[in-house]
Amino acid sequence: MTIFGAIVASAGLASVIYAFAILAGFGRKLGAVTKMRPLYKGYYIAIACVVLALITHFLRTSVFWAPPQAIPLILRSPVFYLFVYYLPLAIGLSLALAITWYYWSWLLKERQ
């Protein structure tokens, strides 16, 4: 990973957080109009998961240029990144996908 790649990846995760915030607002308004269950609150859980992944990504980027002996052992462990970066990111994206499908699947039905 290069420093440029790390910055672009951080911007990508931040844009996902922003998109989820927009979808939460749309879901709140759509749910109020159509009397749907307030599942838009799940977007906030998804945002929290992606924020955790973003913080972990910043942490990983901060030790990018450090010599290997100066990096704490936990930050060199792939298991740490599995549980603190990859799993929260996958859970957050999957949860947001399910909620988005629930709220916006009617658009596909209207086309027929």
Helices and strands as residue ranges (DSSP letters): H 3-34, H 41-62, G 68-70, G 73-76, H 78-81, I 82-86, H 87-104, H 106-110
